Amino acid sequence: MNRVAVTGLGLVCALGNSTNESWERISRGECGIRPLRDPGNPPYKFRFGAEAQTFQPLDYFTEKDLLLLERFAQMATVAAREAIAQSGLRFDSELADASAVITGSSVGGQFSEEEGYIRLYRENNPRVAPLTIPRTMSNAGASRISLEFGIHGPAYTVSTACSSSNHALGQAFWMVRSGQVTAAVSGGSEAVFAEGLLRAWEAMRVVSPDVCRPFSADRRGLSLGEGAGILVLENWDHARARGAEILGEIVGFGMSSDAHHITQPCVEGPAKAMEWALKDANIKPEQVGYVNAHGTGTQANDVTETRAIHSVFGAHTDRLLVSSSKSMHGHTLGGAGAIEAIITILALKHGIVPPTANFTAPDPACDLDIVPNEPRKTSIEAAISNTFAFGGLNATLVFKRAL
Amino acid sequence: MPEQLETDDLGAHVIRVIARSQRIPVESVSLDSTFEELKIDSLDGINIVFELEKEFQIEVPDEGVQNLKSVRETVAGVRQLIEQKSQTVRPGVA
């Protein structure tokens, strides 16, 4: 089995349009969840969201490009450009065939889909835009990345709601580890601020009317966010041989299904994902210093995640740092795993654990050190990142500091 | 057959909506039924409230949905929201 190095990171989210810009703010505990630019008519019950407000598509694409690219695919492509540039990889003929592109997105191109429905149902116009399908399809990001960089190996998109990009990254990690591919461009994206999708979330009654407060006693739900995270995963020896800077290491992946309820989480499913991830990584719970929690800020998730962490880590839980970066970049659904993987890798690299922002008061049922409001400087060897999706699909990645 | 004490028109109407929403016989729902007895979980609760909002033209706040555990509470909640609504549309008195 090969070691898997991370040699490139690319990030677009509410805190910035690049990894450095975003990390600078996230590591300080800055919250990117702001009043929605379009509050809706009638107004949505939730007033806040983590929009990538300064992301201007024409800064990165021509108008012709944009005919085919929806917002979620635009962000994925920009993040991929940053990650691949950082990695220094050139996908020449041999590497092109030996590289994969695996992305995650839960709903793909919602804006285009909704435009189509508006034409059909509101305007009674039976002719929708010819490019609706290529814009809407959830794999538009993966396909564009493959096209732009000439990557010919395995390429696909995973759609598992909030676990989409952890699943994508996990699969990519296993492919590089097993030697099926030399490198993989992997992560995910989501552009959630389309009206129909926002109304659907409003109807679920899990979105906080104000900012999300993961693990706080007065938490009232999640805050939606948009963004993209892309990582370049590479065979460790290949990266070393060419003198690449190794930013971190992925060492394990675990996934499980609750088989419990279509939306309500349970303790056992997430606990299994974490246990199996640690087993896959061949590391003991005591070696883990930081958990980037799924931490959505809903009543249900935060308490079940707490119990699941306790069940996996036992007495070591008292020494664990657990934070939810969703408190700053929002819940980016299909993009969550990738964005949070990047944050976890940078936390290990820089020795700074980002806080759980917007924290007000402890909930006795969430008895964890959730790093409230202020970042913590500390050297950590290994960390995990959780995503627990609707449908009971759980995925956990394990990372180590690059040594 | 569960007793149906003090089920007025509104209560009966709410019970019909609950039964229809959950696809269960209306006879199986009484004012004394708890959601647990009726195997109604929180996701079902969201659906029931959606139907009640449509049927009675009311708006139920998120906190109200999370705390619903019984038919009686639901009827009381609907009654309160209908009364509140009729008070706000009453013409103002100088």
Contacts between the chains, C-beta under 8 A, distances in Angstrom:
chain1	res1	chain2	res2	distance
A	45	B	62	6.8
A	203	B	46	7.3
A	203	B	50	6.8
A	204	B	46	6.8
A	205	B	46	5.8
A	205	B	62	4.7
A	205	B	65	5.5
A	205	B	66	7.5
A	209	B	62	7.4
A	220	B	62	7.5
A	221	B	62	7.6
A	261	B	41	7.2
A	261	B	43	7.5
A	262	B	43	6.9
A	263	B	43	5.4
A	264	B	41	7.1
A	264	B	42	6.7
A	264	B	43	7.2
A	299	B	66	7.5
